[in-house]
Amino acid sequence: MIGWPARESSGRAFTLVELLVTVAILSVLVGLLLPALADVRGAADSSACALRQRQVVIACLSYADENDGQSPALGVPWGRRPFWALEAASRLGVRGETTAELYAGASNILVCQGARRVAGIDLERTDAINVTGHAGASGSGSDPADPDDFDAGLAHIDLYRVASPSSVALLIDATWTDAASDGPPRTRFLSTIDYRNDEHVATRIGYWHPDDRSNWTAVDASVRALRLGDAVDPRWSLPLP
């Protein structure tokens, strides 16, 4: 009986050298792609942060529309409305009344995703509000005393009377600082910044976005970025009404 001839293999096995070369090429390609992917993710985080920060400022403006131009509370009462972060969360659809409820439901509203990615932990609040002129300064010389103190009682900004609403920051990406021993838990960044205070400017601004940038949103809800090393606008250090 005549058998069928054996079929020859249509291919051949990789040699060890060829396999190593292939792995090396793939490693190079991955090395080239990873930075590009990181840049894309960073840009996406920055855009999302700008959008959500703008929504928070709009919520503050909504509160002002109902309260003769007055912003939500800048500080006290920290653990309940109308503290600005909790008031914004509530106005943006987060259900609840307690601090835990409002922060738990507002992670996409009050938290910069770039900051969360860099920090590596779940965060609850990552913006700081401008309290310049409402920090209880006693005044000296030609500088008048602040009319209120956000850390001692209800303090508000008259948002309708801000002289340069498109140029003065209301919110900015914030960070932690070890200088505040009695500050909030590490999941909540410091929520106030006085631009007359050089230490605040040096330690409280968070540069979480590509090219070491920090998002900030003006009183009129326009969003821009501040680069690490750039001086803040001198108008930010003027007392807010």
NORURNOR-V832180 format. One record per pair of residues at least 12 apart in sequence whose ideal C-beta (glycine too) atoms are under 8 Angstrom apart, sorted by the first residue. I is the first residue (numbers start at 0). J is the second residue. D is the distance in whole Angstrom. If there is no record, write none. Layout:
i={I & I}
j={J & J}
d={D & D}
This chain:
i={38 & 40 & 41 & 41 & 41 & 42 & 44 & 44 & 44 & 44 & 44 & 44 & 45 & 45 & 45 & 45 & 45 & 45 & 47 & 48 & 48 & 48 & 48 & 48 & 48 & 48 & 49 & 49 & 49 & 51 & 51 & 51 & 51 & 52 & 52 & 52 & 52 & 52 & 52 & 52 & 52 & 53 & 53 & 53 & 53 & 54 & 54 & 54 & 55 & 55 & 55 & 55 & 55 & 55 & 55 & 55 & 56 & 56 & 56 & 56 & 56 & 56 & 57 & 58 & 58 & 58 & 58 & 59 & 59 & 59 & 59 & 59 & 59 & 60 & 60 & 61 & 62 & 62 & 62 & 63 & 63 & 66 & 68 & 68 & 68 & 68 & 69 & 69 & 69 & 69 & 70 & 70 & 70 & 70 & 70 & 71 & 71 & 71 & 71 & 72 & 72 & 72 & 72 & 72 & 73 & 73 & 73 & 73 & 73 & 73 & 73 & 73 & 74 & 74 & 74 & 74 & 74 & 74 & 75 & 75 & 75 & 75 & 75 & 75 & 76 & 77 & 78 & 79 & 79 & 79 & 80 & 83 & 83 & 84 & 84 & 84 & 84 & 84 & 85 & 85 & 85 & 87 & 87 & 87 & 88 & 88 & 88 & 88 & 88 & 88 & 89 & 91 & 91 & 93 & 93 & 102 & 102 & 102 & 103 & 105 & 106 & 106 & 106 & 109 & 109 & 109 & 109 & 110 & 110 & 110 & 110 & 111 & 111 & 111 & 111 & 111 & 111 & 113 & 113 & 114 & 114 & 114 & 114 & 114 & 117 & 120 & 120 & 121 & 122 & 122 & 122 & 123 & 123 & 123 & 124 & 124 & 124 & 124 & 124 & 125 & 125 & 125 & 125 & 125 & 125 & 126 & 126 & 126 & 126 & 126 & 126 & 127 & 127 & 127 & 127 & 127 & 127 & 127 & 127 & 127 & 127 & 127 & 128 & 128 & 128 & 128 & 128 & 129 & 129 & 129 & 129 & 129 & 129 & 129 & 129 & 129 & 129 & 130 & 130 & 130 & 130 & 130 & 130 & 131 & 131 & 131 & 131 & 131 & 131 & 131 & 131 & 131 & 132 & 132 & 132 & 132 & 132 & 132 & 132 & 133 & 133 & 133 & 133 & 133 & 133 & 133 & 133 & 133 & 133 & 134 & 134 & 134 & 134 & 134 & 134 & 134 & 135 & 135 & 135 & 135 & 135 & 136 & 143 & 145 & 149 & 150 & 156 & 156 & 156 & 157 & 157 & 158 & 160 & 161 & 161 & 161 & 162 & 162 & 163 & 164 & 164 & 164 & 165 & 165 & 165 & 165 & 166 & 166 & 166 & 167 & 167 & 167 & 167 & 167 & 167 & 167 & 168 & 168 & 168 & 168 & 168 & 168 & 168 & 169 & 169 & 169 & 170 & 170 & 171 & 171 & 171 & 171 & 171 & 171 & 171 & 171 & 172 & 172 & 172 & 172 & 172 & 172 & 172 & 172 & 173 & 173 & 173 & 173 & 173 & 173 & 173 & 174 & 174 & 174 & 174 & 174 & 174 & 175 & 175 & 176 & 176 & 176 & 178 & 178 & 188 & 189 & 192 & 194 & 194 & 194 & 195 & 195 & 200 & 204 & 206 & 206 & 206 & 208 & 210 & 211 & 211 & 211 & 212 & 212 & 212 & 212 & 213 & 213 & 213}
j={209 & 116 & 113 & 208 & 209 & 209 & 111 & 112 & 113 & 116 & 207 & 208 & 113 & 208 & 209 & 212 & 214 & 224 & 112 & 111 & 112 & 113 & 172 & 207 & 208 & 214 & 214 & 216 & 222 & 107 & 108 & 109 & 111 & 111 & 126 & 170 & 172 & 214 & 215 & 216 & 222 & 216 & 220 & 221 & 222 & 87 & 91 & 108 & 84 & 87 & 91 & 108 & 109 & 126 & 170 & 216 & 169 & 170 & 216 & 217 & 218 & 220 & 220 & 86 & 87 & 90 & 91 & 71 & 83 & 86 & 87 & 158 & 169 & 158 & 220 & 90 & 81 & 86 & 90 & 158 & 159 & 155 & 157 & 158 & 159 & 160 & 155 & 156 & 157 & 158 & 83 & 155 & 156 & 157 & 158 & 83 & 86 & 87 & 155 & 86 & 149 & 153 & 154 & 155 & 128 & 130 & 133 & 149 & 154 & 155 & 156 & 191 & 130 & 149 & 150 & 154 & 190 & 191 & 149 & 150 & 151 & 152 & 153 & 154 & 153 & 183 & 98 & 96 & 97 & 98 & 96 & 128 & 190 & 105 & 109 & 124 & 126 & 190 & 98 & 101 & 102 & 105 & 108 & 109 & 101 & 102 & 104 & 105 & 108 & 109 & 101 & 105 & 108 & 105 & 108 & 123 & 124 & 187 & 123 & 123 & 121 & 122 & 123 & 123 & 124 & 125 & 126 & 122 & 123 & 124 & 125 & 125 & 126 & 172 & 205 & 207 & 214 & 207 & 208 & 172 & 174 & 188 & 205 & 207 & 207 & 185 & 186 & 186 & 186 & 187 & 188 & 184 & 186 & 187 & 183 & 186 & 187 & 188 & 190 & 172 & 173 & 174 & 188 & 205 & 207 & 170 & 171 & 172 & 173 & 188 & 190 & 170 & 171 & 172 & 173 & 188 & 189 & 190 & 191 & 192 & 203 & 204 & 169 & 170 & 190 & 191 & 192 & 156 & 167 & 168 & 169 & 170 & 171 & 192 & 194 & 235 & 239 & 149 & 154 & 191 & 192 & 193 & 239 & 192 & 193 & 194 & 195 & 235 & 236 & 237 & 238 & 239 & 145 & 146 & 156 & 237 & 238 & 239 & 240 & 145 & 146 & 147 & 148 & 149 & 154 & 155 & 156 & 238 & 239 & 148 & 149 & 150 & 191 & 193 & 195 & 196 & 147 & 148 & 149 & 150 & 151 & 195 & 238 & 238 & 191 & 191 & 169 & 239 & 240 & 239 & 240 & 218 & 240 & 218 & 239 & 240 & 234 & 237 & 234 & 217 & 218 & 219 & 217 & 218 & 219 & 221 & 217 & 232 & 234 & 217 & 218 & 232 & 234 & 235 & 237 & 239 & 194 & 215 & 216 & 217 & 231 & 232 & 235 & 216 & 217 & 218 & 215 & 216 & 192 & 204 & 205 & 213 & 214 & 215 & 216 & 225 & 204 & 205 & 206 & 207 & 208 & 213 & 214 & 215 & 188 & 189 & 190 & 192 & 203 & 204 & 205 & 188 & 189 & 202 & 203 & 204 & 205 & 188 & 189 & 189 & 202 & 203 & 198 & 202 & 205 & 203 & 204 & 231 & 235 & 236 & 236 & 238 & 231 & 225 & 225 & 226 & 227 & 224 & 226 & 226 & 227 & 228 & 224 & 225 & 226 & 227 & 225 & 226 & 227}
d={6 & 8 & 7 & 6 & 4 & 6 & 7 & 5 & 4 & 7 & 8 & 7 & 6 & 4 & 6 & 7 & 7 & 8 & 6 & 4 & 6 & 6 & 7 & 7 & 7 & 5 & 5 & 8 & 4 & 7 & 6 & 8 & 8 & 8 & 6 & 6 & 8 & 6 & 8 & 5 & 6 & 6 & 5 & 8 & 5 & 8 & 6 & 7 & 8 & 5 & 7 & 7 & 7 & 7 & 6 & 8 & 5 & 6 & 5 & 8 & 7 & 5 & 5 & 7 & 4 & 4 & 5 & 6 & 6 & 7 & 6 & 7 & 7 & 6 & 7 & 6 & 7 & 6 & 7 & 5 & 7 & 8 & 5 & 6 & 3 & 7 & 4 & 7 & 6 & 7 & 7 & 5 & 4 & 8 & 5 & 4 & 4 & 7 & 7 & 8 & 7 & 5 & 7 & 7 & 6 & 5 & 6 & 4 & 5 & 7 & 7 & 6 & 7 & 3 & 5 & 6 & 8 & 6 & 7 & 7 & 7 & 6 & 6 & 7 & 8 & 8 & 5 & 7 & 8 & 7 & 8 & 5 & 8 & 8 & 6 & 5 & 7 & 6 & 7 & 5 & 8 & 8 & 7 & 7 & 5 & 7 & 7 & 4 & 6 & 6 & 6 & 7 & 5 & 5 & 7 & 4 & 7 & 7 & 8 & 8 & 7 & 8 & 7 & 7 & 5 & 7 & 7 & 5 & 7 & 7 & 5 & 4 & 7 & 6 & 7 & 6 & 7 & 4 & 5 & 7 & 7 & 7 & 6 & 4 & 6 & 7 & 7 & 7 & 5 & 7 & 7 & 8 & 5 & 5 & 8 & 8 & 4 & 6 & 6 & 6 & 6 & 8 & 5 & 7 & 8 & 5 & 7 & 7 & 6 & 7 & 7 & 7 & 6 & 8 & 4 & 7 & 6 & 6 & 6 & 4 & 6 & 8 & 6 & 6 & 6 & 6 & 7 & 8 & 7 & 6 & 6 & 8 & 8 & 6 & 7 & 7 & 6 & 5 & 7 & 5 & 7 & 5 & 8 & 8 & 5 & 5 & 6 & 7 & 6 & 7 & 6 & 6 & 6 & 8 & 8 & 8 & 3 & 4 & 7 & 6 & 7 & 5 & 7 & 5 & 4 & 8 & 7 & 8 & 7 & 6 & 6 & 7 & 8 & 5 & 8 & 8 & 7 & 3 & 8 & 7 & 6 & 7 & 7 & 7 & 6 & 8 & 8 & 5 & 7 & 8 & 4 & 6 & 4 & 5 & 6 & 6 & 8 & 8 & 5 & 6 & 4 & 4 & 5 & 8 & 5 & 6 & 6 & 6 & 6 & 6 & 6 & 7 & 6 & 6 & 8 & 7 & 8 & 4 & 7 & 6 & 8 & 8 & 6 & 6 & 6 & 5 & 7 & 5 & 7 & 6 & 8 & 6 & 7 & 4 & 8 & 7 & 7 & 4 & 7 & 6 & 8 & 4 & 5 & 7 & 4 & 6 & 7 & 7 & 6 & 7 & 5 & 6 & 7 & 7 & 6 & 7 & 4 & 6 & 7 & 6 & 4 & 6 & 7 & 6 & 7 & 5 & 7 & 6 & 4 & 4 & 5 & 8 & 6 & 7 & 8 & 8 & 5 & 7 & 6 & 6 & 4 & 8 & 4 & 7 & 5 & 7 & 5 & 8 & 8}
